[in-house]
């Protein structure tokens, strides 16, 4: 069995977060907070609690604030790799592995766990992935999910599977499946099965050579899935491991993999279990659990809050407002008789009386006061 000391965790945190604009203009995706803790912090904590201690973080966009977040919260020896122009996962992984090789001459690194900085799984799931790879002597293990929604193929790799005597065809928490092919973001007529990979992988050192052999795709970048496919062609044991029990659609994938603005609400819902309410100025609202209300918040009369509402610091909620599935950043003012559902409201936004909105991000606009981005 390979010790966890022989593993390096590669975290990919260089992306611009285009689909999270305009929020990502001020907050890089890895520093978006999920139930009051950043994605980055949650990911690092899960790996350290699972016993992994070697990290390389690929940075680019707003790299200094990402480095500061790690330095402020963890006493870790982290290698930082700068990807100046984000040009795909495969290139980021290649850069990371080159740096690991330079800095690990005296120790034998046999395996890598690769994770995007926008996907969250518990330490228990990470440990199961590790133990599964040891038990079945896998060359690679992919985190998988099941979906009948063809739109899921637009953002994920799709895999072909085979039945084996020693592995279960249907996923369980203890067993997995053998993968016989993989394709990145297939067209509807290219879909191989209902099983898709998430950006969390466990691989051995052979992946380095496979990455070198990958050619530029039609999308103009090296695809990491093509490196996995190269291993399959060479006869490597490539297995899939179930990470999500429910069937996935474009409506619920955001609970696990944060891609767009709506996903921030979905992922927060996944982690909100109970109420956290700071002292309130004004009248205590009618509450539908769970909610979070932070300090210095002023609340008017006859306000209904919840479920799944997070009100940031120094916010003002006027009389007769109703909020459900809403997250506000600090300094937001919502004037009386407003109704908000499935809304994300950026800092210092002021909304007028009788304002109604649903399924949108509301950002501050210096000229218009605010602007609405529907999702």
Secondary structure by P-SEA (a helix, b strand, c coil): ccccccbbbbbbccccccccccccccccccccccccccaaaaaaaaaaaacccbbbbbbccaaaaaaaaaaaccccbbbbbbccccccaaaaaaaaaaaaaaacccccccbbbbbcccccccaaaaaaaaaaaaaacccbbbbccccccccccccbbbbbbbbbccccccccccbbbbbccccccccccccccccccccccccccaaaaaaaaccccccccccaaaaaaaaaaaccbbbbbbccccccccccccccccccaaaaaaaaaacccbbbbccccccccccccccccccbbbbbcbbbbccbbbbccbbbbccbbbbccbbbccbbbbccbbbbcbbbbccccccccccccccbbbbbbcccccccccc
